[in-house]
Amino acid sequence: MPEDDVNKDALEAHNRFRAAHGCPRLVYNSGLARSAQNWANEIAKSGNMRHSNDKSHGENLAYRWSSAQVALSGAEAAQMWYDEIKFHDFNGQFQPKSGHFTQLIWKDSKSAGFGRAMSADGHSVYVVGHYSPPGNVMGKFADNVPRAIKEVKPATTVHPAREIKPKEKKTKDKKCTIL
């Protein structure tokens, strides 16, 4: 099990969601965590949220912005990705609005690693997930994205204060994005 919070929280949330769909647990992969962290650093530095061109692994991205310093835990990112289930109809085909959900659930993916980085001004935070083998393989959706077999409860233990400490200032203009 990973020591850092983003990997621990994201992996726990992923495995809770996967269990609800009858999918095997993901195991932590330090190489994937390193590549995810490197990509999170890159997009936080550039301010340009975009997928990497590395096809050796699957990839999910999440982003949160606020006028005050902001946090985004691994569990919150996983919840954002899982919430795309509402756009998925389980017809065995790729659906553009549910690609993060399908990668998260993808039955043939065995390992994952996560990274998180904040912009220099502290107003944007990015979470990256890398998966192996990659999901979202055309022609394989029916075998890899099963319907839930039990109720899925949202993440209940999210600790943003231990993730990235935001300023005490309250704000209402948070924006969350997934890509």
C-alpha positions in Angstrom: 0.0 0.0 0.0 1.3 3.5 -0.8 2.4 5.9 1.9 1.3 9.1 0.3 -2.2 10.4 0.8 -3.2 10.9 -2.9 -2.3 7.3 -3.8 -3.8 5.8 -0.7 -7.1 7.7 -0.9 -7.5 7.3 -4.7 -6.7 3.6 -4.6 -9.1 2.9 -1.7 -11.9 4.8 -3.5 -11.1 3.0 -6.8 -11.3 -0.4 -5.2 -14.5 0.4 -3.4 -16.1 1.4 -6.7 -14.6 -1.6 -8.5 -15.9 -4.0 -5.9 -19.4 -2.7 -6.4 -19.1 -3.7 -10.0 -17.5 -7.1 -9.3 -14.2 -6.0 -10.7 -10.9 -7.1 -9.1 -8.9 -4.7 -6.9 -6.2 -2.5 -8.4 -2.8 -2.7 -6.8 -0.5 0.2 -6.3 2.3 0.6 -8.9 5.1 2.9 -8.0 6.2 3.4 -11.7 2.6 4.5 -12.6 2.6 6.8 -9.5 5.8 8.3 -10.7 4.6 8.9 -14.2 1.3 10.3 -12.9 3.1 12.7 -10.6 5.4 13.8 -13.4 2.4 14.5 -15.6 0.5 16.3 -12.8 3.6 18.5 -12.3 3.8 19.3 -16.0 0.1 20.3 -16.4 0.2 22.3 -13.2 3.3 24.2 -14.4 1.8 24.9 -17.8 -1.8 25.5 -16.7 -2.9 23.5 -19.7 -4.9 20.4 -18.7 -4.4 17.9 -21.4 -3.8 14.2 -21.7 -0.3 12.9 -22.2 0.6 11.1 -25.4 1.8 8.0 -23.6 -0.3 5.1 -24.7 1.5 2.6 -22.5 -1.1 3.2 -19.7 -4.6 4.5 -19.3 -5.1 8.0 -17.9 -7.6 10.0 -16.0 -7.3 13.7 -15.1 -9.2 15.9 -12.6 -8.9 19.6 -11.9 -10.3 22.0 -9.3 -9.9 25.8 -9.2 -10.9 28.3 -6.6 -10.1 32.0 -6.0 -8.6 30.8 -2.6 -6.1 28.1 -2.3 -7.8 24.8 -3.0 -7.4 21.0 -2.3 -8.5 18.0 -4.2 -8.0 14.6 -2.6 -7.4 11.3 -4.5 -10.8 10.1 -3.2 -12.6 13.2 -4.5 -10.9 12.8 -7.9 -12.1 9.2 -8.0 -15.6 10.2 -7.1 -15.6 12.8 -9.9 -14.5 10.1 -12.4 -17.0 7.6 -11.0 -19.9 10.1 -11.3 -19.7 9.8 -15.1 -21.6 6.5 -14.6 -24.7 8.7 -15.2 -23.6 9.1 -18.8 -22.9 5.4 -19.4 -25.6 3.1 -20.8 -23.7 -0.2 -20.6 -24.4 -1.0 -24.3 -20.8 -2.4 -24.7 -19.6 0.6 -26.7 -17.3 3.6 -26.0 -19.2 6.7 -24.8 -17.3 10.0 -24.8 -18.8 11.4 -21.7 -18.1 8.3 -19.5 -14.4 7.5 -20.4 -13.1 8.3 -16.9 -15.7 6.1 -15.3 -15.0 3.2 -17.7 -11.2 3.5 -17.1 -11.8 3.4 -13.3 -14.0 0.3 -13.6 -12.1 -1.4 -16.4 -11.9 -5.0 -15.3 -8.6 -5.9 -17.1 -6.7 -3.0 -15.5 -4.6 -4.5 -12.7 -2.5 -1.7 -11.3 -2.6 2.1 -10.8 -0.7 5.1 -9.5 -1.7 8.7 -8.9 -0.1 12.1 -8.8 -1.3 15.5 -7.6 0.2 19.0 -8.2 -0.8 22.5 -7.5 -0.3 25.6 -9.7 2.3 28.1 -8.5 -0.5 30.5 -7.4 -2.2 27.8 -5.3 -5.6 28.3 -7.1 -5.6 25.2 -9.3 -4.9 21.6 -8.3 -4.6 18.6 -10.7 -4.9 14.9 -10.0 -3.7 12.3 -12.6 -4.4 8.6 -12.5 -2.4 6.1 -14.6 -3.6 2.5 -15.1 -2.1 -0.7 -16.5 -3.0 -2.3 -18.7 -4.9 0.6 -20.1 -8.7 0.6 -20.4 -11.1 1.9 -22.9 -10.0 -0.5 -25.6 -12.4 -0.5 -28.5 -14.4 -3.8 -28.8 -13.7 -4.7 -25.2 -16.3 -2.6 -23.3 -18.9 -5.4 -22.8 -16.4 -7.6 -21.0 -14.7 -4.9 -19.0 -17.4 -2.5 -17.8 -20.0 -4.4 -15.8 -23.1 -2.9 -14.2 -23.0 -2.4 -10.4 -23.9 -5.6 -8.5 -24.3 -3.7 -5.2 -25.0 -0.2 -4.0 -22.2 2.3 -4.4 -21.8 4.9 -1.6 -20.0 8.1 -2.2 -16.7 8.7 -0.6 -17.3 9.4 3.1 -13.7 9.9 4.3 -12.1 12.8 2.5 -9.4 14.8 4.3 -8.6 17.8 2.2 -6.8 19.5 5.1 -4.2 16.8 5.2 -3.9 16.8 1.4 -3.0 20.4 0.6 -3.7 22.9 3.2 -6.0 25.6 1.9 -6.1 29.1 3.4 -8.8 29.7 5.9 -10.6 32.1 3.5 -13.9 30.7 2.4 -15.0 30.9 -1.2 -18.0 29.9 -3.3 -16.4 30.0 -6.7 -14.9 26.5 -6.9 -14.8 24.9 -10.4 -14.2 21.2 -11.0 -13.3 19.7 -14.3 -12.4 16.3 -15.5 -10.6 15.6 -18.8 
